[in-house]
Amino acid sequence: MNEEEKRKKSDEIRELVKKKKIQFAPDDKAQYLENYVDQVLDAIGEALDADFKHAWISDESSVWDFILYDDDKEEEERILAKISEILGVKVELTDYIVDVAKRLTE
């Protein structure tokens, strides 16, 4: 590839990159339920011995995003049980964080 072809290819790539956008899922519910979302994240963190205080959560963030153990279903169930015990509500792997937070308000 000669210099002219390299420049042309580089320009094409730059144009493609300019057209790309990162689009975040909405977080309206997560913001509205912020205190309860924090409780859910604290419970997940406690069950995993981790800190998620600075995690960004959208309305589409799920428990699964934090505790997926494909190779160890027993560990996954143990962690879900611990989170449920801490929060006092049933928590499933596929639950959205905002849905768990909403259950805490009921």
Secondary structure by P-SEA (a helix, b strand, c coil): ccaaaaaaaaaaaaaaaaabbbbbcccaaaaaaaaaaaaaaaaaaaaaccccccccccccccccccccccccaaaaaaaaaaaaaaacccccccccaaaaaaaaac
